[in-house]
Amino acid sequence: MRLTVDRERCEGHGVCEAVAPDLLQLDDQGDLVLLLEENADLPADQHDPAAQSVAICPVAALRMEN
C-alpha cells in the first residue's frame, strides 16, 4: 500500500498533515512533502492515518494505491 500526492491538485491546506503528521508535512513554501521515500510502501501502523488523510483532503490530492 502506498500514499501518493497529486502535487498539481494540492493547495496546501494542511489538514492531511494534522491527521498524518508522520507521513505528511507542509514545507516553508506551503508545498506538501511526503515523509517516505518515493514509491515506498506504507508501514502497517500508518495505513489508518494515510486513509484518514486521503478522506479529509478538501481537493482530493491524495490517493492510496496497492
All heavy atoms as a GROMACS GRO file, in nm:
protein
  496
    1MET      N    1   0.085  -0.117   0.000
    1MET     CA    2   0.000   0.000   0.000
    1MET      C    3   0.090   0.124   0.000
    1MET      O    4   0.185   0.132   0.077
    1MET     CB    5  -0.088  -0.005   0.124
    1MET     CG    6  -0.198   0.095   0.130
    1MET     SD    7  -0.338   0.070   0.023
    1MET     CE    8  -0.403  -0.086   0.074
    2ARG      N    9   0.059   0.218  -0.089
    2ARG     CA   10   0.137   0.342  -0.099
    2ARG      C   11   0.044   0.463  -0.093
    2ARG      O   12  -0.071   0.456  -0.132
    2ARG     CB   13   0.211   0.345  -0.233
    2ARG     CG   14   0.317   0.240  -0.244
    2ARG     CD   15   0.394   0.256  -0.374
    2ARG     NE   16   0.476   0.140  -0.394
    2ARG     CZ   17   0.459   0.051  -0.490
    2ARG    NH1   18   0.366   0.068  -0.580
    2ARG    NH2   19   0.537  -0.054  -0.498
    3LEU      N   20   0.099   0.572  -0.048
    3LEU     CA   21   0.029   0.701  -0.046
    3LEU      C   22   0.092   0.787  -0.154
    3LEU      O   23   0.215   0.800  -0.159
    3LEU     CB   24   0.045   0.767   0.091
    3LEU     CG   25  -0.023   0.902   0.111
    3LEU    CD1   26  -0.175   0.888   0.098
    3LEU    CD2   27   0.013   0.958   0.247
    4THR      N   28   0.009   0.843  -0.242
    4THR     CA   29   0.062   0.929  -0.347
    4THR      C   30  -0.002   1.067  -0.337
    4THR      O   31  -0.114   1.082  -0.289
    4THR     CB   32   0.036   0.872  -0.487
    4THR    OG1   33  -0.103   0.859  -0.509
    4THR    CG2   34   0.103   0.736  -0.504
    5VAL      N   35   0.072   1.166  -0.383
    5VAL     CA   36   0.029   1.306  -0.378
    5VAL      C   37   0.022   1.360  -0.521
    5VAL      O   38   0.119   1.350  -0.596
    5VAL     CB   39   0.128   1.393  -0.297
    5VAL    CG1   40   0.083   1.538  -0.295
    5VAL    CG2   41   0.147   1.339  -0.158
    6ASP      N   42  -0.093   1.415  -0.557
    6ASP     CA   43  -0.106   1.486  -0.685
    6ASP      C   44  -0.069   1.631  -0.656
    6ASP      O   45  -0.150   1.710  -0.608
    6ASP     CB   46  -0.250   1.474  -0.737
    6ASP     CG   47  -0.270   1.541  -0.870
    6ASP    OD1   48  -0.190   1.629  -0.908
    6ASP    OD2   49  -0.370   1.507  -0.938
    7ARG      N   50   0.054   1.666  -0.683
    7ARG     CA   51   0.106   1.798  -0.647
    7ARG      C   52   0.038   1.911  -0.724
    7ARG      O   53   0.033   2.024  -0.676
    7ARG     CB   54   0.256   1.801  -0.667
    7ARG     CG   55   0.322   1.695  -0.578
    7ARG     CD   56   0.468   1.711  -0.561
    7ARG     NE   57   0.524   1.599  -0.486
    7ARG     CZ   58   0.512   1.580  -0.357
    7ARG    NH1   59   0.442   1.664  -0.285
    7ARG    NH2   60   0.567   1.476  -0.298
    8GLU      N   61  -0.016   1.882  -0.839
    8GLU     CA   62  -0.088   1.984  -0.917
    8GLU      C   63  -0.220   2.021  -0.849
    8GLU      O   64  -0.265   2.135  -0.858
    8GLU     CB   65  -0.114   1.933  -1.059
    8GLU     CG   66   0.014   1.895  -1.130
    8GLU     CD   67   0.038   1.977  -1.254
    8GLU    OE1   68  -0.055   2.042  -1.302
    8GLU    OE2   69   0.153   1.976  -1.299
    9ARG      N   70  -0.282   1.924  -0.781
    9ARG     CA   71  -0.410   1.948  -0.713
    9ARG      C   72  -0.393   2.008  -0.574
    9ARG      O   73  -0.479   2.081  -0.526
    9ARG     CB   74  -0.489   1.818  -0.699
    9ARG     CG   75  -0.540   1.765  -0.830
    9ARG     CD   76  -0.631   1.649  -0.802
    9ARG     NE   77  -0.758   1.704  -0.758
    9ARG     CZ   78  -0.875   1.676  -0.813
    9ARG    NH1   79  -0.881   1.591  -0.912
    9ARG    NH2   80  -0.985   1.729  -0.768
   10CYS      N   81  -0.284   1.972  -0.508
   10CYS     CA   82  -0.264   2.014  -0.369
   10CYS      C   83  -0.261   2.166  -0.358
   10CYS      O   84  -0.188   2.234  -0.431
   10CYS     CB   85  -0.134   1.955  -0.315
   10CYS     SG   86  -0.103   1.998  -0.142
   11GLU      N   87  -0.339   2.217  -0.264
   11GLU     CA   88  -0.345   2.362  -0.239
   11GLU      C   89  -0.283   2.400  -0.105
   11GLU      O   90  -0.290   2.515  -0.064
   11GLU     CB   91  -0.491   2.409  -0.247
   11GLU     CG   92  -0.551   2.394  -0.385
   11GLU     CD   93  -0.696   2.436  -0.392
   11GLU    OE1   94  -0.758   2.467  -0.287
   11GLU    OE2   95  -0.749   2.438  -0.504
   12GLY      N   96  -0.225   2.304  -0.035
   12GLY     CA   97  -0.155   2.334   0.089
   12GLY      C   98  -0.242   2.368   0.208
   12GLY      O   99  -0.201   2.445   0.294
   13HIS      N  100  -0.361   2.311   0.215
   13HIS     CA  101  -0.450   2.338   0.329
   13HIS      C  102  -0.393   2.285   0.461
   13HIS      O  103  -0.417   2.342   0.566
   13HIS     CB  104  -0.588   2.277   0.305
   13HIS     CG  105  -0.661   2.342   0.192
   13HIS    ND1  106  -0.730   2.460   0.206
   13HIS    CD2  107  -0.675   2.305   0.062
   13HIS    CE1  108  -0.783   2.494   0.089
   13HIS    NE2  109  -0.751   2.402   0.001
   14GLY      N  110  -0.323   2.172   0.455
   14GLY     CA  111  -0.257   2.118   0.574
   14GLY      C  112  -0.341   2.028   0.661
   14GLY      O  113  -0.292   1.982   0.764
   15VAL      N  114  -0.466   2.003   0.624
   15VAL     CA  115  -0.548   1.916   0.708
   15VAL      C  116  -0.495   1.773   0.708
   15VAL      O  117  -0.507   1.701   0.807
   15VAL     CB  118  -0.698   1.920   0.671
   15VAL    CG1  119  -0.757   2.056   0.701
   15VAL    CG2  120  -0.719   1.884   0.525
   16CYS      N  121  -0.433   1.731   0.599
   16CYS     CA  122  -0.375   1.596   0.592
   16CYS      C  123  -0.259   1.584   0.690
   16CYS      O  124  -0.242   1.481   0.754
   16CYS     CB  125  -0.330   1.564   0.450
   16CYS     SG  126  -0.206   1.679   0.386
   17GLU      N  127  -0.181   1.689   0.701
   17GLU     CA  128  -0.068   1.690   0.794
   17GLU      C  129  -0.117   1.673   0.938
   17GLU      O  130  -0.052   1.607   1.019
   17GLU     CB  131   0.008   1.821   0.779
   17GLU     CG  132   0.125   1.835   0.872
   17GLU     CD  133   0.194   1.969   0.858
   17GLU    OE1  134   0.128   2.070   0.823
   17GLU    OE2  135   0.314   1.974   0.886
   18ALA      N  136  -0.233   1.729   0.968
   18ALA     CA  137  -0.288   1.720   1.103
   18ALA      C  138  -0.326   1.578   1.141
   18ALA      O  139  -0.311   1.539   1.256
   18ALA     CB  140  -0.408   1.813   1.117
   19VAL      N  141  -0.374   1.499   1.043
   19VAL     CA  142  -0.416   1.361   1.075
   19VAL      C  143  -0.308   1.259   1.049
   19VAL      O  144  -0.316   1.147   1.099
   19VAL     CB  145  -0.546   1.321   1.000
   19VAL    CG1  146  -0.662   1.410   1.042
   19VAL    CG2  147  -0.527   1.321   0.851
   20ALA      N  148  -0.204   1.295   0.973
   20ALA     CA  149  -0.096   1.201   0.943
   20ALA      C  150   0.040   1.271   0.951
   20ALA      O  151   0.115   1.277   0.854
   20ALA     CB  152  -0.117   1.139   0.806
   21PRO      N  153   0.076   1.324   1.069
   21PRO     CA  154   0.200   1.401   1.081
   21PRO      C  155   0.327   1.319   1.061
   21PRO      O  156   0.432   1.376   1.032
   21PRO     CB  157   0.192   1.458   1.222
   21PRO     CG  158   0.105   1.363   1.297
   21PRO     CD  159   0.004   1.314   1.196
   22ASP      N  160   0.319   1.187   1.073
   22ASP     CA  161   0.436   1.103   1.049
   22ASP      C  162   0.456   1.075   0.901
   22ASP      O  163   0.559   1.020   0.861
   22ASP     CB  164   0.425   0.971   1.125
   22ASP     CG  165   0.431   0.990   1.275
   22ASP    OD1  166   0.493   1.089   1.321
   22ASP    OD2  167   0.374   0.907   1.348
   23LEU      N  168   0.356   1.111   0.819
   23LEU     CA  169   0.362   1.084   0.675
   23LEU      C  170   0.371   1.209   0.590
   23LEU      O  171   0.432   1.207   0.483
   23LEU     CB  172   0.237   1.006   0.632
   23LEU     CG  173   0.217   0.869   0.691
   23LEU    CD1  174   0.082   0.814   0.650
   23LEU    CD2  175   0.329   0.776   0.644
   24LEU      N  176   0.308   1.317   0.635
   24LEU     CA  177   0.293   1.436   0.552
   24LEU      C  178   0.330   1.561   0.630
   24LEU      O  179   0.301   1.572   0.750
   24LEU     CB  180   0.148   1.447   0.504
   24LEU     CG  181   0.097   1.329   0.423
   24LEU    CD1  182  -0.054   1.326   0.423
   24LEU    CD2  183   0.152   1.334   0.282
   25GLN      N  184   0.390   1.657   0.558
   25GLN     CA  185   0.428   1.783   0.622
   25GLN      C  186   0.430   1.892   0.515
   25GLN      O  187   0.473   1.869   0.401
   25GLN     CB  188   0.568   1.768   0.682
   25GLN     CG  189   0.617   1.887   0.756
   25GLN     CD  190   0.753   1.858   0.817
   25GLN    OE1  191   0.841   1.800   0.753
   25GLN    NE2  192   0.770   1.898   0.941
   26LEU      N  193   0.384   2.010   0.551
   26LEU     CA  194   0.396   2.125   0.462
   26LEU      C  195   0.531   2.190   0.486
   26LEU      O  196   0.571   2.211   0.601
   26LEU     CB  197   0.285   2.227   0.489
   26LEU     CG  198   0.144   2.185   0.450
   26LEU    CD1  199   0.044   2.293   0.491
   26LEU    CD2  200   0.134   2.157   0.302
   27ASP      N  201   0.602   2.221   0.377
   27ASP     CA  202   0.731   2.288   0.393
   27ASP      C  203   0.710   2.439   0.407
   27ASP      O  204   0.597   2.487   0.411
   27ASP     CB  205   0.827   2.252   0.279
   27ASP     CG  206   0.784   2.304   0.142
   27ASP    OD1  207   0.693   2.389   0.134
   27ASP    OD2  208   0.843   2.258   0.042
   28ASP      N  209   0.817   2.513   0.414
   28ASP     CA  210   0.809   2.658   0.436
   28ASP      C  211   0.740   2.734   0.323
   28ASP      O  212   0.691   2.844   0.343
   28ASP     CB  213   0.949   2.716   0.457
   28ASP     CG  214   1.013   2.670   0.586
   28ASP    OD1  215   0.938   2.630   0.679
   28ASP    OD2  216   1.137   2.672   0.596
   29GLN      N  217   0.734   2.673   0.205
   29GLN     CA  218   0.666   2.736   0.091
   29GLN      C  219   0.521   2.691   0.079
   29GLN      O  220   0.451   2.730  -0.014
   29GLN     CB  221   0.739   2.703  -0.040
   29GLN     CG  222   0.873   2.772  -0.056
   29GLN     CD  223   0.982   2.709   0.028
   29GLN    OE1  224   0.989   2.587   0.042
   29GLN    NE2  225   1.066   2.792   0.087
   30GLY      N  226   0.475   2.605   0.170
   30GLY     CA  227   0.339   2.555   0.166
   30GLY      C  228   0.320   2.436   0.074
   30GLY      O  229   0.208   2.397   0.045
   31ASP      N  230   0.431   2.376   0.030
   31ASP     CA  231   0.424   2.257  -0.054
   31ASP      C  232   0.421   2.133   0.034
   31ASP      O  233   0.491   2.125   0.136
   31ASP     CB  234   0.544   2.249  -0.148
   31ASP     CG  235   0.547   2.362  -0.249
   31ASP    OD1  236   0.438   2.402  -0.296
   31ASP    OD2  237   0.657   2.410  -0.281
   32LEU      N  238   0.341   2.035  -0.006
   32LEU     CA  239   0.328   1.913   0.071
   32LEU      C  240   0.447   1.821   0.046
   32LEU      O  241   0.484   1.795  -0.069
   32LEU     CB  242   0.198   1.841   0.035
   32LEU     CG  243   0.162   1.723   0.123
   32LEU    CD1  244   0.140   1.766   0.268
   32LEU    CD2  245   0.036   1.655   0.069
   33VAL      N  246   0.504   1.771   0.155
   33VAL     CA  247   0.617   1.680   0.148
   33VAL      C  248   0.572   1.545   0.204
   33VAL      O  249   0.519   1.539   0.316
   33VAL     CB  250   0.737   1.733   0.230
   33VAL    CG1  251   0.851   1.634   0.231
   33VAL    CG2  252   0.780   1.869   0.178
   34LEU      N  253   0.592   1.440   0.126
   34LEU     CA  254   0.566   1.304   0.172
   34LEU      C  255   0.691   1.258   0.245
   34LEU      O  256   0.801   1.259   0.189
   34LEU     CB  257   0.535   1.214   0.053
   34LEU     CG  258   0.498   1.070   0.082
   34LEU    CD1  259   0.375   1.061   0.172
   34LEU    CD2  260   0.472   0.996  -0.049
   35LEU      N  261   0.678   1.220   0.372
   35LEU     CA  262   0.792   1.187   0.456
   35LEU      C  263   0.838   1.042   0.442
   35LEU      O  264   0.902   0.990   0.532
   35LEU     CB  265   0.759   1.218   0.603
   35LEU     CG  266   0.723   1.364   0.631
   35LEU    CD1  267   0.682   1.381   0.777
   35LEU    CD2  268   0.838   1.456   0.594
   36LEU      N  269   0.806   0.982   0.330
   36LEU     CA  270   0.854   0.848   0.296
   36LEU      C  271   0.932   0.860   0.166
   36LEU      O  272   0.912   0.953   0.089
   36LEU     CB  273   0.737   0.752   0.272
   36LEU     CG  274   0.644   0.722   0.389
   36LEU    CD1  275   0.526   0.639   0.341
   36LEU    CD2  276   0.720   0.646   0.497
   37GLU      N  277   1.017   0.762   0.141
   37GLU     CA  278   1.086   0.760   0.013
   37GLU      C  279   0.984   0.742  -0.099
   37GLU      O  280   0.879   0.680  -0.079
   37GLU     CB  281   1.188   0.647   0.010
   37GLU     CG  282   1.306   0.671   0.100
   37GLU     CD  283   1.412   0.564   0.083
   37GLU    OE1  284   1.431   0.516  -0.031
   37GLU    OE2  285   1.475   0.530   0.184
   38GLU      N  286   1.013   0.796  -0.214
   38GLU     CA  287   0.925   0.784  -0.330
   38GLU      C  288   0.893   0.638  -0.357
   38GLU      O  289   0.981   0.553  -0.357
   38GLU     CB  290   0.994   0.846  -0.453
   38GLU     CG  291   0.904   0.869  -0.569
   38GLU     CD  292   0.810   0.988  -0.550
   38GLU    OE1  293   0.844   1.078  -0.472
   38GLU    OE2  294   0.704   0.987  -0.613
   39ASN      N  295   0.766   0.608  -0.373
   39ASN     CA  296   0.715   0.474  -0.402
   39ASN      C  297   0.738   0.373  -0.289
   39ASN      O  298   0.731   0.252  -0.313
   39ASN     CB  299   0.773   0.418  -0.533
   39ASN     CG  300   0.728   0.499  -0.651
   39ASN    OD1  301   0.612   0.537  -0.661
   39ASN    ND2  302   0.819   0.528  -0.742
   40ALA      N  303   0.764   0.420  -0.169
   40ALA     CA  304   0.783   0.330  -0.055
   40ALA      C  305   0.648   0.281  -0.004
   40ALA      O  306   0.549   0.355  -0.006
   40ALA     CB  307   0.858   0.401   0.057
   41ASP      N  308   0.644   0.156   0.039
   41ASP     CA  309   0.522   0.102   0.099
   41ASP      C  310   0.501   0.165   0.237
   41ASP      O  311   0.596   0.192   0.310
   41ASP     CB  312   0.532  -0.049   0.115
   41ASP     CG  313   0.520  -0.122  -0.019
   41ASP    OD1  314   0.454  -0.068  -0.110
   41ASP    OD2  315   0.575  -0.232  -0.031
   42LEU      N  316   0.374   0.188   0.268
   42LEU     CA  317   0.338   0.243   0.399
   42LEU      C  318   0.365   0.140   0.508
   42LEU      O  319   0.330   0.023   0.491
   42LEU     CB  320   0.190   0.278   0.403
   42LEU     CG  321   0.145   0.401   0.328
   42LEU    CD1  322  -0.006   0.402   0.317
   42LEU    CD2  323   0.194   0.526   0.398
   43PRO      N  324   0.420   0.182   0.620
   43PRO     CA  325   0.428   0.092   0.734
   43PRO      C  326   0.286   0.055   0.778
   43PRO      O  327   0.193   0.137   0.766
   43PRO     CB  328   0.499   0.175   0.842
   43PRO     CG  329   0.565   0.287   0.769
   43PRO     CD  330   0.482   0.311   0.647
   44ALA      N  331   0.268  -0.065   0.828
   44ALA     CA  332   0.135  -0.113   0.866
   44ALA      C  333   0.066  -0.020   0.965
   44ALA      O  334  -0.055   0.003   0.956
   44ALA     CB  335   0.145  -0.255   0.923
   45ASP      N  336   0.142   0.038   1.057
   45ASP     CA  337   0.081   0.126   1.158
   45ASP      C  338   0.041   0.262   1.102
   45ASP      O  339  -0.020   0.343   1.171
   45ASP     CB  340   0.173   0.142   1.278
   45ASP     CG  341   0.302   0.217   1.247
   45ASP    OD1  342   0.345   0.216   1.129
   45ASP    OD2  343   0.358   0.277   1.339
   46GLN      N  344   0.072   0.289   0.975
   46GLN     CA  345   0.038   0.417   0.914
   46GLN      C  346  -0.076   0.406   0.812
   46GLN      O  347  -0.114   0.506   0.751
   46GLN     CB  348   0.161   0.478   0.847
   46GLN     CG  349   0.269   0.519   0.945
   46GLN     CD  350   0.219   0.624   1.043
   46GLN    OE1  351   0.158   0.723   1.004
   46GLN    NE2  352   0.245   0.604   1.171
   47HIS      N  353  -0.132   0.286   0.794
   47HIS     CA  354  -0.243   0.270   0.699
   47HIS      C  355  -0.364   0.354   0.738
   47HIS      O  356  -0.423   0.421   0.652
   47HIS     CB  357  -0.283   0.123   0.686
   47HIS     CG  358  -0.185   0.042   0.607
   47HIS    ND1  359  -0.216  -0.081   0.557
   47HIS    CD2  360  -0.057   0.066   0.568
   47HIS    CE1  361  -0.112  -0.130   0.492
   47HIS    NE2  362  -0.014  -0.042   0.498
   48ASP      N  363  -0.403   0.351   0.865
   48ASP     CA  364  -0.520   0.428   0.909
   48ASP      C  365  -0.497   0.579   0.895
   48ASP      O  366  -0.583   0.649   0.840
   48ASP     CB  367  -0.561   0.392   1.052
   48ASP     CG  368  -0.629   0.256   1.061
   48ASP    OD1  369  -0.676   0.205   0.957
   48ASP    OD2  370  -0.634   0.201   1.172
   49PRO      N  371  -0.385   0.633   0.943
   49PRO     CA  372  -0.363   0.777   0.924
   49PRO      C  373  -0.359   0.816   0.775
   49PRO      O  374  -0.411   0.921   0.738
   49PRO     CB  375  -0.229   0.804   0.991
   49PRO     CG  376  -0.213   0.696   1.091
   49PRO     CD  377  -0.281   0.576   1.030
   50ALA      N  378  -0.301   0.731   0.692
   50ALA     CA  379  -0.296   0.760   0.548
   50ALA      C  380  -0.438   0.763   0.491
   50ALA      O  381  -0.472   0.854   0.415
   50ALA     CB  382  -0.211   0.656   0.476
   51ALA      N  383  -0.519   0.665   0.526
   51ALA     CA  384  -0.658   0.661   0.476
   51ALA      C  385  -0.736   0.783   0.524
   51ALA      O  386  -0.815   0.840   0.449
   51ALA     CB  387  -0.726   0.532   0.521
   52GLN      N  388  -0.712   0.826   0.649
   52GLN     CA  389  -0.779   0.945   0.701
   52GLN      C  390  -0.736   1.070   0.624
   52GLN      O  391  -0.817   1.157   0.595
   52GLN     CB  392  -0.750   0.961   0.850
   52GLN     CG  393  -0.818   0.858   0.935
   52GLN     CD  394  -0.775   0.868   1.081
   52GLN    OE1  395  -0.702   0.959   1.121
   52GLN    NE2  396  -0.820   0.775   1.162
   53SER      N  397  -0.607   1.077   0.591
   53SER     CA  398  -0.559   1.194   0.517
   53SER      C  399  -0.620   1.200   0.377
   53SER      O  400  -0.655   1.308   0.329
   53SER     CB  401  -0.406   1.196   0.510
   53SER     OG  402  -0.357   1.092   0.427
   54VAL      N  403  -0.636   1.084   0.313
   54VAL     CA  404  -0.700   1.079   0.181
   54VAL      C  405  -0.845   1.126   0.192
   54VAL      O  406  -0.891   1.207   0.112
   54VAL     CB  407  -0.694   0.937   0.123
   54VAL    CG1  408  -0.781   0.923  -0.001
   54VAL    CG2  409  -0.549   0.898   0.091
   55ALA      N  410  -0.915   1.078   0.293
   55ALA     CA  411  -1.056   1.111   0.310
   55ALA      C  412  -1.078   1.258   0.344
   55ALA      O  413  -1.178   1.318   0.303
   55ALA     CB  414  -1.118   1.023   0.418
   56ILE      N  415  -0.987   1.318   0.417
   56ILE     CA  416  -1.007   1.455   0.466
   56ILE      C  417  -0.957   1.562   0.368
   56ILE      O  418  -0.995   1.678   0.380
   56ILE     CB  419  -0.941   1.472   0.604
   56ILE    CG1  420  -1.002   1.588   0.679
   56ILE    CG2  421  -0.791   1.487   0.592
   56ILE    CD1  422  -0.963   1.595   0.824
   57CYS      N  423  -0.878   1.526   0.269
   57CYS     CA  424  -0.822   1.624   0.175
   57CYS      C  425  -0.935   1.696   0.100
   57CYS      O  426  -1.013   1.632   0.029
   57CYS     CB  427  -0.728   1.558   0.076
   57CYS     SG  428  -0.656   1.676  -0.040
   58PRO      N  429  -0.944   1.828   0.113
   58PRO     CA  430  -1.055   1.902   0.050
   58PRO      C  431  -1.046   1.911  -0.102
   58PRO      O  432  -1.145   1.945  -0.166
   58PRO     CB  433  -1.048   2.040   0.115
   58PRO     CG  434  -0.907   2.055   0.159
   58PRO     CD  435  -0.860   1.916   0.194
   59VAL      N  436  -0.931   1.879  -0.160
   59VAL     CA  437  -0.916   1.888  -0.306
   59VAL      C  438  -0.881   1.754  -0.369
   59VAL      O  439  -0.843   1.749  -0.486
   59VAL     CB  440  -0.812   1.996  -0.345
   59VAL    CG1  441  -0.860   2.134  -0.304
   59VAL    CG2  442  -0.676   1.965  -0.287
   60ALA      N  443  -0.893   1.646  -0.292
   60ALA     CA  444  -0.866   1.510  -0.342
   60ALA      C  445  -0.728   1.498  -0.406
   60ALA      O  446  -0.713   1.440  -0.513
   60ALA     CB  447  -0.976   1.465  -0.438
   61ALA      N  448  -0.627   1.550  -0.338
   61ALA     CA  449  -0.491   1.546  -0.390
   61ALA      C  450  -0.414   1.423  -0.344
   61ALA      O  451  -0.302   1.400  -0.389
   61ALA     CB  452  -0.415   1.672  -0.349
   62LEU      N  453  -0.473   1.344  -0.255
   62LEU     CA  454  -0.406   1.226  -0.202
   62LEU      C  455  -0.479   1.100  -0.247
   62LEU      O  456  -0.602   1.099  -0.262
   62LEU     CB  457  -0.403   1.230  -0.050
   62LEU     CG  458  -0.328   1.349   0.010
   62LEU    CD1  459  -0.352   1.356   0.160
   62LEU    CD2  460  -0.180   1.340  -0.021
   63ARG      N  461  -0.402   0.993  -0.263
   63ARG     CA  462  -0.460   0.866  -0.305
   63ARG      C  463  -0.377   0.753  -0.247
   63ARG      O  464  -0.254   0.763  -0.238
   63ARG     CB  465  -0.459   0.860  -0.458
   63ARG     CG  466  -0.526   0.741  -0.518
   63ARG     CD  467  -0.536   0.747  -0.669
   63ARG     NE  468  -0.407   0.776  -0.731
   63ARG     CZ  469  -0.384   0.880  -0.811
   63ARG    NH1  470  -0.479   0.966  -0.838
   63ARG    NH2  471  -0.265   0.898  -0.863
   64MET      N  472  -0.446   0.647  -0.206
   64MET     CA  473  -0.377   0.526  -0.163
   64MET      C  474  -0.385   0.426  -0.277
   64MET      O  475  -0.488   0.410  -0.340
   64MET     CB  476  -0.440   0.468  -0.036
   64MET     CG  477  -0.408   0.552   0.086
   64MET     SD  478  -0.469   0.485   0.240
   64MET     CE  479  -0.375   0.335   0.255
   65GLU      N  480  -0.272   0.360  -0.306
   65GLU     CA  481  -0.262   0.263  -0.413
   65GLU      C  482  -0.197   0.136  -0.361
   65GLU      O  483  -0.116   0.140  -0.270
   65GLU     CB  484  -0.176   0.319  -0.527
   65GLU     CG  485  -0.228   0.448  -0.585
   65GLU     CD  486  -0.134   0.508  -0.689
   65GLU    OE1  487  -0.016   0.472  -0.691
   65GLU    OE2  488  -0.182   0.592  -0.767
   66ASN      N  489  -0.234   0.027  -0.425
   66ASN     CA  490  -0.171  -0.103  -0.390
   66ASN      C  491  -0.039  -0.118  -0.461
   66ASN      O  492  -0.010  -0.066  -0.559
   66ASN     CB  493  -0.261  -0.219  -0.427
   66ASN     CG  494  -0.379  -0.226  -0.334
   66ASN    OD1  495  -0.368  -0.191  -0.218
   66ASN    ND2  496  -0.490  -0.270  -0.385
   0.00000   0.00000   0.00000
